[in-house]
Amino acid sequence: MKKIILPTDFSENAYNAIKYAVQLFKNEESTFYLLNTYTPAIYQSEYILHSPGQIGLGDIYQSVSAEQLDALQKKITTEYKNPKHTFYTHSAFNILVDEIVEMADAEEADLIIMGTQGATGAKEIFLGSHTVHVIKKAPCPVIAIPAGFKFENPTEILFPTDFEVNYQEEQLQALLDLATKHKSQIEVIHISSGYELSEKQVKNKSTLEKMLKNNTYRYHDLPSQEIIEGINNFQIKNKVNLLVMIQNKHTFLERLFIEPIIKKIGFHVTIPFMVLPHANA
């Protein structure tokens, strides 16, 4: 039984991510948690002086959130009638990212699926700030769904790596499960630095190959270039349905969030982007 958290701000982007989730796991027994947080637009000092119940705003916001979640649950279950799927709604007075992480821990969630941007997200932004923070803090894999992306089975999965990660079975399980269930081909790409692989990298590469042995995969050693550019160039020439990376502060994924070169090259997510947490996170 898969446990999947679906954060929503009731935007079209959020609903698109929810639709992706129910289609991705249409053949699996799954429990989905529709999660919404509310933070009334008044200063925190007022909440220190008065409880939400005393001034009434907390109850109002909670009621609106709960009502919208109920309506959302009815909408998705009507559109996708699937007896394998169970939905729960969860409304909380909290910061969205904190609530997602707390719920993922409490429910021992397998996955978080959310839109890349919220209702006010600017298209030129690589990922919305909420999505970035969830990716950095989440105890489980996160799949970010671009606005307007129409569901495709992830039959072609792109997995860039620098072989600096000590791969562990548990860490890659979400990727392996998806690849197995959707009969996916995993395209492993490595950007050459112009130097031979270190002893550590060779060992890690061998470990990865053993983990992928029951899946169909191809290995691509690309000429030296920026990793972002390499990903873009590969997608131009090859059909890809899902991009998968490992969150590791020592490797290139962290750079995607901080380097201004992103805007120059134009690394905008056009396919679902799955991030696996670092094994020691």
LUMVO-652612 format. One record per residue: residue number from 1; residue in one letter; x, y, z of N, C-alpha, C in turn. Coordinates in pm, 1 decimal, m for minus. Each point is the difference from the previous one (the first is absolute). Layout:
BEGIN
  num  residu       nc1       nc2       nc3      cac1      cac2      cac3       cc1       cc2       cc3
  NUM       A         X         Y         Z         X         Y         Z         X         Y         Z
...
END
This chain:
BEGIN
  num  residu       nc1       nc2       nc3      cac1      cac2      cac3       cc1       cc2       cc3
    1       M      84.2    m119.9       0.0     m84.2     119.9       0.0      87.8     125.1       0.0
    2       K     m11.3      79.3    m104.9      77.4     123.5      m9.2     m69.8     110.5      78.8
    3       K      79.2      82.5      67.4     m51.7     117.4      70.3      57.9     123.9     m67.0
    4       I     m88.1      83.3     m54.7      46.2     112.4     m81.0     m63.9     129.8      47.7
    5       I      81.8      99.5      27.8     m49.4     131.0      43.9     m15.2      91.5    m120.6
    6       L    m117.5      62.6     m10.2     m30.9      89.2    m111.5     m32.7     139.4      54.1
    7       P      99.9      86.3      12.2     m26.3     136.9      47.8     m81.6      76.2    m104.8
    8       T     m88.2      85.6      47.1     m78.7      79.2     m94.6     m29.2     138.3      54.3
    9       D       4.5      99.8     m90.3     m47.1     134.3      32.7    m124.9      29.1     m81.9
   10       F     m57.4    m108.9     m55.1    m122.6       4.9     m80.8      19.6      70.6    m133.7
   11       S     124.9      12.8     m41.7      28.7      57.6    m131.6     m10.3    m107.6    m106.9
   12       E      m2.6      42.7    m125.2      m3.0     m94.4    m111.9     127.8     m82.1      m3.5
   13       N     112.8      64.1      33.3     127.5     m72.1       2.8      m3.7    m114.0     101.1
   14       A     m54.5      28.0     116.9      m7.8    m101.8     104.7     m91.0    m114.9     m43.0
   15       Y    m112.8      34.3     m63.4     m93.1    m105.0     m44.6      62.9     m85.4    m109.7
   16       N      79.4      62.3     m83.5      68.3     m73.2    m106.0      96.2    m103.5      59.1
   17       A      66.1      37.3     109.2      91.5     m93.0      67.5     m77.5    m116.1      62.7
   18       I    m116.6      29.9      55.0     m84.1    m104.7      59.9     m46.8     m97.9    m107.1
   19       K     m39.2      52.4    m115.2     m42.2     m86.4    m111.1     115.2     m90.2     m43.9
   20       Y     119.3      56.4      m2.9     117.5     m79.3     m36.9      17.7    m116.0      98.8
   21       A     m13.3      30.1     127.8      20.9    m100.8     104.4     m96.8    m117.2     m12.5
   22       V    m128.7      30.6     m19.0     m98.1    m109.5      m4.7      15.5     m83.6    m127.1
   23       Q      51.0      61.3    m105.7      24.0     m76.0    m122.4     129.1     m81.6       9.4
   24       L     100.9      55.8      64.6     127.1     m69.9      15.5     m18.5    m128.7      80.1
   25       F     m88.8       4.5      99.7     m21.5    m116.3      87.1    m137.6     m62.7     m19.7
   26       K     m51.4       8.6    m120.0    m136.1     m49.2     m26.3     m14.4    m150.2      23.8
   27       N     108.9     m74.3     m11.6      m7.5    m145.0      17.4      48.4     m46.5     136.3
   28       E      23.7      94.5      89.9      51.5     m34.4     133.1     m95.4      41.9     110.6
   29       E      m7.3     m83.3     102.9     m72.6      38.2     121.0      73.6     118.9      61.0
   30       S     m68.2     112.6       9.2      67.1     122.0      45.2     m89.5      82.4      91.8
   31       T      63.7      62.8      97.4     m69.0      95.1      86.6      56.5     138.3     m29.5
   32       F     m88.3      93.1     m33.9      40.8     136.3     m32.3     m46.1      94.6     110.8
   33       Y      89.7      89.0      39.0     m32.0      99.8     101.4      m5.0     137.2     m66.6
   34       L    m119.4      54.5     m14.0     m16.2     134.1     m55.8      26.7     100.1     112.5
   35       L     105.5      77.2     m15.2      47.5      86.5     108.3      m9.8     147.6     m37.4
   36       N     m61.7      77.0      86.3      m4.9     145.4     m18.5      33.5      67.9     132.7
   37       T      77.8     106.7      m8.2      27.6      78.7     119.3     m55.4     140.4     m18.4
   38       Y     m33.2      61.4     110.6     m53.8     136.3      m6.4      71.7      85.4     103.9
   39       T      32.1     122.0     m38.0      61.2      96.7      91.1     m73.4     132.4     m18.0
   40       P     m95.7      28.6      85.6     m77.0     123.5     m11.8      88.6     122.2     m17.5
   41       A     m43.8      90.8     m85.0      81.6     117.8     m35.0      m7.5     108.4     106.5
   42       I      43.2     m33.6     119.7      12.7     101.1     104.7     137.3     m18.5      63.3
   43       Y      45.6      98.3      69.5     135.0      m7.0      54.5       9.0    m102.1     112.9
   44       Q     116.3     m64.0       9.4      19.8    m102.2     102.0     m17.2      56.0     140.7
   45       S      30.7     129.1      18.7     m12.0      59.8     133.2    m142.9      m9.6      52.3
   46       E     m96.4       7.2     m91.9    m139.2     m11.2      41.9     m30.6    m140.7      47.8
   47       Y      68.9     m99.4     m62.4     m21.4    m137.4      43.3      66.9     m27.4     133.5
   48       I     105.8      74.8      30.0      64.9     m14.1     129.4     m91.8      55.4     110.0
   49       L     m67.3     110.1     m32.5     m87.1      64.8      98.6    m135.8     m68.2      12.2
   50       H     m48.9     m53.4    m110.6    m133.5     m61.8       0.9       6.7    m134.7     m70.6
   51       S     m68.0     m96.5      50.7      m4.7    m128.7     m69.6     m90.8      14.0    m121.6
   52       P      19.4     m80.6    m104.6     m86.0       6.4    m118.5    m147.8     m16.2      35.3
   53       G     m26.6     m82.3     102.1    m138.9     m21.6      38.9     m64.0     126.0      54.6
   54       Q      78.0      77.7      72.3     m54.3     121.3      61.9     m40.2     102.9    m105.6
   55       I      83.0      14.5    m102.5     m32.6     101.5     m99.8     m78.7     m57.5    m116.8
   56       G     m16.7    m132.6      m0.8     m87.9     m60.5     m99.1      61.1     m30.7    m134.6
   57       L     110.9      62.8     m30.8      56.8     m18.0    m134.0      49.9    m141.2     m24.0
   58       G      59.8     m60.0     103.1      53.6    m135.0     m16.1    m107.1     m97.9     m41.8
   59       D    m115.1       7.5      65.7    m111.0     m89.3     m30.4     m51.4      21.6    m142.5
   60       I      m5.9     124.6     m39.9     m49.2      31.4    m134.8      93.1     m57.3    m106.0
   61       Y     128.1      24.3      16.8      97.2     m49.4     m97.9       2.8    m152.8      m2.0
   62       Q     m11.4     m58.7     119.7       1.4    m146.3       7.0    m121.5     m57.5     m70.9
   63       S    m115.5      61.9      18.4    m122.7     m47.5     m63.0       7.4       8.9    m152.0
   64       V      51.9     112.3     m49.5      13.8      18.3    m144.7      95.4    m104.4     m57.6
   65       S     111.2     m22.2      69.0      97.9     m99.2     m45.1     m62.7    m139.0      m3.7
   66       A     m70.5     m36.1     106.4     m61.4    m133.0       7.8    m106.2     m18.8    m108.4
   67       E     m79.9     103.8     m21.9    m104.5      m8.4    m102.5      59.4     m17.3    m139.3
   68       Q     107.7      75.0     m27.4      64.1     m10.6    m130.9      64.8    m136.8     m18.8
   69       L      55.7     m54.2     106.9      59.7    m133.4      m7.9    m106.7    m106.3     m27.8
   70       D    m113.6      12.4      66.1    m109.9     m94.9     m23.7     m46.6       6.7    m145.0
   71       A     m12.7     122.4     m51.4     m42.3      17.5    m138.9     103.4     m58.5     m96.1
   72       L     127.4      19.4      33.6     108.3     m53.7     m82.9      m1.9    m152.8      m0.2
   73       Q     m22.9     m58.3     116.9      m5.7    m145.6       9.1    m113.8     m56.4     m85.9
   74       K    m114.5      64.6       6.1    m114.0     m45.0     m81.1      29.7      13.9    m148.4
   75       K      66.3     107.8     m36.6      32.9      24.2    m140.9      93.5    m107.2     m53.9
   76       I     105.9     m29.8      73.9      98.4     m95.3     m50.1     m54.4    m143.4       0.8
   77       T     m80.0     m34.7     100.3     m55.6    m135.6       4.8    m110.1     m19.2    m103.2
   78       T     m65.9     108.6     m37.7    m100.8      m8.1    m106.2      67.1     m13.3    m136.1
   79       E     107.4      75.3     m19.2      70.2      m2.1    m128.3      77.0    m130.2     m20.5
   80       Y      55.7     m53.3     109.3      76.6    m124.1      m9.1     m57.1    m100.8      99.8
   81       K     m97.2     m74.1     m42.6     m63.1     m99.4      87.6      91.6    m121.9       8.7
   82       N      73.9     m10.5     109.4      95.8    m108.4      13.4     m13.2     m63.5     138.1
   83       P     m51.1    m122.4       7.4     m17.8     m66.5     129.9     130.7     m29.9      72.2
   84       K     112.7       8.7     m70.1     129.9     m23.9      61.8      48.7     121.2      79.7
   85       H     m66.2     114.1     m20.9      48.1     124.4      60.6     m88.2      46.0     115.7
   86       T      65.3      41.8     107.0     m67.2      56.3     117.1      53.4     141.1      22.1
   87       F     m91.2      93.2      29.4      40.7     139.3      19.6     m33.7      46.7     141.0
   88       Y      93.3      73.8      58.7     m23.7      67.2     126.5      32.2     148.1     m19.5
   89       T     m71.9      85.0      72.8      28.7     143.3      m7.1      64.0      45.2     130.9
   90       H      88.9      96.2     m10.9      69.8      50.4     117.9      19.1     150.3     m12.9
   91       S     m60.0      73.1      93.1       9.5     145.5       1.2      73.6      42.7     126.3
   92       A      96.5      91.8     m13.6      78.7      38.3     117.0      38.1     147.0      m2.9
   93       F       1.1      59.5     119.9      50.9     136.6      15.0     150.3     m12.5      18.7
   94       N      72.6      15.6    m108.4     144.7     m20.2       4.7      61.4      52.7    m128.8
   95       I     132.2       8.8      m1.5      71.1      31.3    m122.9      m1.4    m125.8     m85.8
   96       L     m28.5      15.1    m128.0     m17.9    m115.1     m88.7     115.4     m98.7       6.2
   97       V     122.1      48.1     m17.7     116.2     m89.5      m4.8      13.7     m78.7     129.6
   98       D     m16.1      67.8     113.8      13.2     m67.4     129.3    m106.4    m108.4      16.2
   99       E    m121.4      30.0     m41.8    m109.4     m96.9      14.7      22.0    m121.7     m89.6
  100       I      49.1      23.5    m119.6      28.4    m111.3     m91.7     103.9     m93.8      60.5
  101       V     108.7      58.8      50.9     108.0     m80.1      57.6     m48.1     m75.0     124.0
  102       E     m76.5      68.4      86.2     m52.3     m63.8     121.3     m94.2    m114.3     m35.0
  103       M     m84.4      21.2     m98.2     m95.7    m103.7     m39.3      70.7    m118.1     m65.6
  104       A     100.1      29.2     m80.1      76.1    m106.8     m65.2      65.3     m89.7     104.7
  105       D      51.6      61.0     106.5      60.2     m76.8     109.0    m105.9     m79.3      76.6
  106       A    m108.9      67.2      35.3    m103.3     m62.5      82.1     m67.4    m117.5     m71.1
  107       E     m25.9      14.9    m128.1     m70.6    m103.9     m76.1      95.7     m98.5     m67.3
  108       E     130.0      26.5      15.9     102.0     m82.1     m68.3     m31.6      m8.3    m149.3
  109       A     m17.1     117.1     m58.3     m39.5      10.4    m139.8     108.0     m54.8     m92.8
  110       D     m45.1     m56.3    m111.4      91.4     m51.8    m101.0      40.3     107.6     m99.5
  111       L     m87.0     100.4     m15.0      21.1      95.9    m108.3     m80.0     127.3      25.3
  112       I      53.0     111.0     m49.1     m71.0     127.6      m3.1      m8.2      41.8    m146.5
  113       I    m118.3      32.2     m47.0     m16.0      44.7    m138.2     m66.4     136.6       2.3
  114       M      63.8      98.8     m62.4     m52.8     136.0       4.4      34.3      75.5    m128.0
  115       G     m67.3     111.7     m22.2      27.9      81.8    m116.6     131.0      75.3      17.6
  116       T      59.7      40.9    m110.3     125.2      74.6       9.0     m23.3     140.8      50.3
  117       Q    m120.7      51.5     m19.8     m32.2     135.9      43.4    m141.4       3.6      55.7
  118       G     m23.6     100.1      83.2    m133.8      18.8      53.5     m82.1      92.3     m88.7
  119       A    m106.5      51.8      56.3     m93.2      81.6     m77.8      64.6     126.8     m54.5
  120       T      99.5      51.0      70.5      61.8     125.8     m43.1     140.2     m20.3     m57.2
  121       G      35.2    m125.4     m27.3     134.4     m29.4     m48.6      29.7      64.2    m134.9
  122       A     114.6      64.1      m8.5      42.3      59.5    m127.0      61.7    m108.3     m87.6
  123       K     m34.4      m0.3    m126.6      43.3    m106.5     m89.6     151.2      m4.2     m17.9
  124       E      65.6     115.8      14.8     143.3       1.7     m25.9      81.4     m59.3     114.8
  125       I     m65.2     m25.8     112.8      70.4     m57.3     114.3      16.1    m150.2     m21.1
  126       F     121.2     m48.4      28.8      31.4    m141.9     m18.8     m95.6     m88.3      80.8
  127       L      m3.8      22.9     128.9     m94.4     m69.5      87.4     m51.0     100.7     102.0
  128       G    m125.4     m14.3      38.3     m54.1      86.6     102.7      75.9     m21.3     130.9
  129       S       5.3     102.3      83.7      77.5      m9.0     124.4     m50.8    m111.9      91.1
  130       H    m132.2     m20.9       4.1     m53.8    m108.3      82.4      54.4    m134.1     m45.9
  131       T       0.6     m20.7    m130.6      47.1    m127.2     m53.8     146.4     m22.2      33.0
  132       V      80.7     103.9     m15.2     143.1     m10.1      30.6      21.1     m37.5     146.1
  133       H     m71.3      66.3      90.9      17.3     m27.3     143.2     m49.3    m139.2      37.2
  134       V    m107.3     m44.7     m62.3     m48.8    m136.0      26.3     104.1    m101.8     m45.2
  135       I      56.3      21.1    m119.0     102.7     m90.4     m52.6     118.7      m8.4      96.2
  136       K      39.5     114.7      54.1     116.7       2.5      89.2     m27.1     m67.8     135.0
  137       K    m124.2       7.2      47.2     m29.6     m47.4     135.6     m73.6    m133.5       7.1
  138       A     m60.6     m42.7    m108.2     m86.8    m118.1       3.4      75.8    m127.7      35.4
  139       P     m61.1     m85.6      82.4      63.7    m126.6      36.1     m24.4    m110.4    m103.0
  140       C     m79.5      31.4    m102.0     m33.9     m98.0    m102.6      12.6      64.7    m138.7
  141       P      m4.0     m77.7    m107.0      10.2      57.9    m134.5    m111.5     100.8     m28.4
  142       V      33.7      96.8     m84.2     m96.0     103.1     m42.1      m5.3       0.5    m152.2
  143       I    m121.3       5.3     m54.8     m14.8      18.7    m144.5     m67.7     134.5     m22.7
  144       A      67.4      88.4     m73.0     m54.7     131.7     m33.7     m55.3      m6.1    m142.0
  145       I    m125.2      42.2     m14.7     m68.1      m8.3    m129.9     m11.5     140.1     m60.1
  146       P      53.7      19.9    m120.0      m8.1     132.6     m63.4    m144.0      38.7     m31.9
  147       A     m25.7     129.3      m0.2    m133.9      49.9     m33.3     m38.6     m45.7    m140.3
  148       G    m119.6     m53.4     m11.3     m51.9     m36.4    m131.6      50.0    m131.8     m55.6
  149       F      85.1     m72.3      74.5      51.7    m126.2     m51.8    m111.5    m104.5      m5.4
  150       K     m17.7     m60.4    m116.8    m100.3    m105.0     m16.1      65.1    m134.4      27.0
  151       F     m68.3     m82.7      74.9      57.5    m125.1      47.3      53.8     m87.2    m112.8
  152       E     119.9     m51.9      23.9      61.3    m100.6     m86.3      57.7    m107.4      91.0
  153       N     m16.5    m126.0     m36.6      65.5    m105.3      76.8     150.9      22.0      m6.1
  154       P      68.3     m10.5     113.4     145.0      25.3       1.6      79.3    m116.8     m59.3
  155       T     m16.2     m21.3    m128.1      68.8    m111.3     m65.6     145.3      32.0     m31.3
  156       E      33.4     129.3      m4.1     138.2      41.7     m22.6      42.4      91.4     115.4
  157       I      86.9     m49.6      84.4      42.7      73.1     119.4     144.9      44.9     m15.4
  158       L      23.1     128.5      19.9     134.6      56.1      m9.0      59.4      11.8     139.6
  159       F     116.4     m61.6      20.2      63.3      m1.5     131.5     144.4      49.3     m11.0
  160       P      21.0     132.3      12.3     136.8      54.4      m3.7      70.7     m28.1     132.7
  161       T     127.6     m32.4      m5.9      75.4     m24.5     122.7     147.4      29.2     m22.5
  162       D      68.8      37.3     106.4     144.3      23.0      m9.0      77.5    m111.7      70.0
  163       F     m73.9    m103.8      44.1      59.9    m115.1      67.7      72.5      37.7     129.1
  164       E     m38.6     112.4      58.6      58.6      41.0     127.9     m85.9     m47.5     117.6
  165       V    m109.4     m65.8     m31.2     m94.1     m42.7     103.3      20.8    m147.3      33.1
  166       N       1.3     m32.8     128.5       4.8    m140.0      42.1    m142.0     m56.0      m7.1
  167       Y     m35.5     m52.8    m115.7    m136.9     m45.3     m24.2     m41.0    m109.3      97.6
  168       Q    m123.5      13.4      47.0     m56.1    m101.0      88.7    m134.8     m43.8     m55.0
  169       E     m29.8    m127.3      19.6    m122.5     m59.6     m55.4    m124.1      76.8      42.8
  170       E      m6.9      30.9     128.2    m116.8      70.6      53.1     m16.3     137.1     m65.3
  171       Q     112.4      65.0     m24.1      m1.3     133.4     m59.8     m57.9      m2.6    m141.8
  172       L      32.9    m103.4     m76.0     m42.6      m8.4    m139.6    m130.7     m76.6     m19.2
  173       Q     m59.0     m46.8     109.9    m116.1     m88.1     m10.8    m116.0      63.4     m77.0
  174       A     m26.2     128.3      24.6    m111.5      66.5     m69.0      22.3       2.4    m151.1
  175       L     122.9      26.2     m40.6      34.2      m1.3    m142.7     m14.9    m140.3     m57.8
  176       L      53.6     m98.5      69.2      m5.4    m137.9     m48.9    m144.5     m50.9      m8.1
  177       D     m81.1      35.4      98.8    m141.3     m41.8       0.3     m74.0      56.7    m121.1
  178       L      17.2     130.5     m23.3     m66.4      62.7    m113.9      45.8     m62.1    m131.1
  179       A     130.8     m19.1     m11.5      55.4     m55.5    m123.5     m51.7    m141.6     m24.8
  180       T     m13.1     m77.9     105.4     m48.6    m137.6     m13.5    m147.7      m3.1     m39.6
  181       K     m80.6      79.5      70.7    m144.1      m1.8     m24.1     m37.6      57.9    m136.3
  182       H      78.5      95.2     m48.9     m32.1      62.9    m128.5      90.0     m49.2    m113.5
  183       K      76.5    m107.5      30.2      89.8     m58.0    m100.9      86.4     109.3     m65.3
  184       S      56.1      81.8      84.5      75.7     116.7     m46.2     142.5     m35.9     m40.2
  185       Q      52.9      80.0     m88.4     143.1      m4.5     m29.7      65.2     115.7      73.3
  186       I     102.8     m29.3      78.0      69.2     103.0      75.8     123.7      44.4     m77.5
  187       E       4.9     127.6     m31.5     113.3      56.7     m73.4      94.0      64.9     101.5
  188       V     109.8     m67.4      30.5      97.1      51.4      95.9     101.3      86.6     m75.2
  189       I       6.8     128.9      34.0      97.6      84.7     m68.5     104.4      52.4      98.4
  190       H     122.0      m1.7     m46.2     111.6      53.0      77.1      72.7     102.3     m86.7
  191       I      18.7     118.0      55.2      72.6     104.9     m71.7     148.5     m15.9      28.8
  192       S      77.3     m26.7    m102.0     143.4     m18.5      18.0      66.0     130.7      43.4
  193       S      92.6      m9.5      93.6      74.2     117.8      46.3     132.6      12.8     m74.6
  194       G      25.2     m96.6     m87.4     127.7      m1.1     m71.5     104.1     m84.2      70.1
  195       Y     m36.2     m48.3     119.0      91.3     m84.4      77.4     m60.3    m139.7      14.1
  196       E      84.8     m96.1      30.7     m48.0    m135.8      25.9     m82.2       1.0     129.4
  197       L     m92.4     m94.4      11.6     m75.9     m12.3     123.8      94.8     m34.8     114.4
  198       S     m27.1      57.8     116.0      80.2     m31.8     117.7     m33.5    m141.4      46.7
  199       E      79.8     m49.8      92.7     m25.6    m134.0      53.5    m138.5      m6.9      64.2
  200       K     m35.7     107.1      70.3    m131.9       5.3      63.8    m110.7      m1.1    m104.0
  201       Q      15.0      78.0    m106.1    m101.4       6.4    m104.7     m16.6    m134.0     m70.6
  202       V     111.5     m66.8     m25.5      m5.2    m132.0     m64.4     m77.3     m98.5      88.2
  203       K      26.3       4.4     128.5     m69.8     m87.6      94.3    m149.8      31.9       2.4
  204       N     m32.6     128.8       5.8    m140.9      40.0       3.6     m72.0     m37.8    m129.4
  205       K      69.2      15.3    m112.8     m59.4     m36.8    m129.2     m31.9    m149.2      m3.3
  206       S      90.8     m80.0      50.3     m21.0    m144.6       5.0    m119.3     m35.3      88.3
  207       T     m11.4      69.8     114.3    m113.3     m22.4      90.8    m131.5      34.3     m69.4
  208       L      m1.3     112.7     m71.6    m120.9      41.8     m70.1     m39.5    m102.5    m105.8
  209       E      96.3     m49.4     m74.1     m28.9     m99.0    m104.8     m62.5    m126.4      58.8
  210       K      46.1     m40.3     117.4     m57.1    m118.5      66.4    m144.7      25.1      39.8
  211       M     m27.4     122.5      45.6    m136.5      33.1      41.6     m96.4       8.1    m118.5
  212       L      53.7      34.2    m116.0     m83.7      15.6    m118.9     m10.4    m128.2     m82.8
  213       K      62.7    m106.2      46.1      12.0    m120.6     m82.5    m134.2     m61.6     m40.4
  214       N    m102.9      20.1      82.2    m131.5     m56.9     m32.8     m87.2      95.3     m81.1
  215       N      54.5     115.6     m32.7     m70.7      99.2     m81.0      73.5      21.6    m131.2
  216       T     m72.3      53.4     m97.8      63.9      34.4    m126.6      66.6     136.4      15.0
  217       Y     127.5       8.5     m29.3      67.5     129.4      11.6     109.9      11.5    m104.8
  218       R      32.4     124.9     m30.9     111.3      30.5     m90.1      88.8     103.9      66.5
  219       Y     127.4     m11.1     m25.2      97.2      90.8      60.1      54.4      93.7    m107.3
  220       H      m1.5     129.6      29.1      48.9     100.1     m94.1     109.2      83.0      66.7
  221       D     116.5       2.0     m59.0     108.9      84.0      50.2       9.8     119.9     m93.1
  222       L     m48.1     114.8      45.3      m6.8     118.4     m85.1     126.5      84.5      12.3
  223       P      36.1      71.5    m106.0     119.6      85.7       4.2     m15.7     112.2     102.3
  224       S     113.3      53.0      43.9       2.5     101.7     103.8     m88.7     119.6     m34.0
  225       Q     m89.9      35.0      92.2     m92.7     112.9     m14.8     m68.2      20.6     134.1
  226       E     m70.0     111.0      13.1     m78.1      21.4     121.5    m107.8    m108.4       8.7
  227       I     m24.4     m50.4     121.9     m98.5    m107.9      16.4    m137.8      41.9     m51.0
  228       I     m35.7     125.3      23.7    m130.0      49.8     m44.7      m8.5      m4.4    m152.2
  229       E     107.5      42.1     m63.8       5.5      m2.1    m145.2      m6.9    m143.1     m51.9
  230       G      67.5     m91.5      69.8      m1.6    m140.1     m40.1    m139.3     m60.1       6.0
  231       I     m73.3      33.3     105.8    m137.3     m49.4      13.9     m87.3      54.1    m112.1
  232       N      13.1     129.7     m24.5     m79.0      61.6    m107.3      30.5     m62.5    m135.4
  233       N     128.0     m16.2     m29.7      40.7     m56.1    m129.0     m49.0    m143.0     m17.4
  234       F       3.1     m77.4     107.7     m47.0    m138.4      m8.4    m149.4      m4.4     m29.1
  235       Q     m76.2      89.8      66.1    m145.0       1.5     m21.1     m38.2      43.7    m141.1
  236       I      84.5      83.1     m60.8     m28.3      44.1    m136.9       4.1    m118.5     m96.3
  237       K      94.1     m91.5      24.3      21.8    m112.2     m91.1     m75.4    m126.6      40.3
  238       N     m45.0      m6.8     124.0     m63.3    m122.7      50.5    m129.7      32.0      74.3
  239       K     m99.6     m82.2     m22.0    m126.4      15.3      69.9      18.6     m41.3     145.4
  240       V     m35.1      88.8      92.4      11.7     m28.7     142.6    m131.2      38.3      67.9
  241       N     m49.6     m87.4      90.2    m125.8      27.7      70.8      20.5      40.6     145.3
  242       L     117.8     m31.3      53.3      24.7      26.9     141.7     149.9      21.6      21.8
  243       L      32.5     107.2      71.3     137.8      30.3      37.3      17.4     m35.8     147.1
  244       V     101.4     m78.9      31.9      22.3     m43.0     137.9     140.5      38.3      44.3
  245       M      10.7      60.6     116.9     129.9      34.9      56.9       2.9     m34.3     148.4
  246       I     121.4      m7.6      53.0      18.4     m23.7     142.4      37.8     130.7      67.0
  247       Q     m68.1      30.6     108.5      30.9     121.0      76.3     126.6     m24.3      80.4
  248       N     102.9      73.4     m33.1     128.2     m15.9      67.9      70.2     134.8       0.8
  249       K      21.5      54.8     117.4      54.6     135.7       8.9     140.9      10.9     m57.5
  250       H      64.8    m113.6     m19.4     136.1       3.6     m51.7       5.8     m10.7    m152.2
  251       T    m113.9     m21.8     m62.3       2.3     m20.2    m144.3     m82.5     104.8     m72.5
  252       F     m23.5     m22.7    m128.0     m51.0     106.1     m85.3    m145.3      37.8      22.7
  253       L     m79.8     m84.8      66.8    m140.7      35.4      18.6     m14.9     128.8      78.7
  254       E      82.8      16.2     103.1      m6.3     121.4      81.2      26.2     123.0     m85.8
  255       R      88.2     m15.7     m99.1      34.9     113.2     m86.3    m118.6      46.0     m83.8
  256       L     m91.5     m91.1     m26.3    m116.3      38.0     m81.1     m82.0     109.7      67.8
  257       F       8.3       4.9     133.1     m80.4      95.5      74.3      72.6     131.0      28.8
  258       I     131.2       2.1     m17.7      72.9     118.7      43.0      79.2      68.5    m110.1
  259       E      26.9     m69.4    m109.2      85.3      60.5    m102.0     m80.0      83.7     m99.7
  260       P      42.3     124.0     m23.3     m70.1      86.6     m95.3       6.9     m52.3    m143.1
  261       I      90.2     m94.4     m25.2      13.6     m53.7    m135.8    m128.8     m69.4     m45.1
  262       I     m83.2     m38.5      96.1    m127.5     m64.1     m34.1     m79.3      86.1     m96.7
  263       K      m9.4     128.1      32.4     m80.1      90.8     m83.1      63.7      18.4    m138.0
  264       K     132.6      m0.5      m2.6      69.0      20.6    m127.2     m24.1    m116.7     m95.8
  265       I       5.1    m120.1      54.3     m16.9    m118.3     m84.2    m147.8     m29.4     m21.7
  266       G     m82.8      42.1      92.2    m143.4     m22.0     m14.9     m43.0    m138.1      43.4
  267       F      44.9     m41.3     117.8     m39.9    m130.5      51.7    m136.4      12.2      66.0
  268       H    m102.2     m14.4     m79.8    m136.3       6.8      51.9     m60.4    m139.7      m8.9
  269       V     m56.8     m45.1     107.9     m52.4    m135.3       3.2    m122.2     m11.5     m91.8
  270       T      10.1     m85.2     m99.7    m112.2     m21.6     m92.2     m55.8    m140.3      15.0
  271       I      66.9     m82.6      78.9     m48.1    m134.7      30.7       3.2     m18.0     151.4
  272       P     m72.3     m96.6      52.6       5.9     m24.8     144.1     142.9     m23.4      47.2
  273       F      28.4      52.8     118.1     135.7       3.8      53.7      m2.6     m66.2     137.2
  274       M      60.1    m118.7      11.0      m2.1     m75.8     124.6     134.2      13.0      71.0
  275       V      m5.2      35.5     128.0     122.2      14.4      79.0      m1.5    m103.2     113.5
  276       L     105.7     m79.4       4.8      14.8    m101.2     105.3      82.4      60.4     112.7
  277       P     m43.7     m14.9     123.8      77.9      58.7     111.0     132.5     m69.8      16.1
  278       H      97.0      72.9      51.0     131.0     m57.5      25.4     m14.3    m110.1     104.9
  279       A      74.3    m106.7     m17.6     m14.4    m117.6      88.5      22.9      33.1     145.9
  280       N      85.9      99.4      26.3      32.0      35.3     138.3     m82.7     117.3      49.4
  281       A     m99.9      44.3     m81.8     m80.6     116.0      39.7     m84.9     m32.9     120.6
END
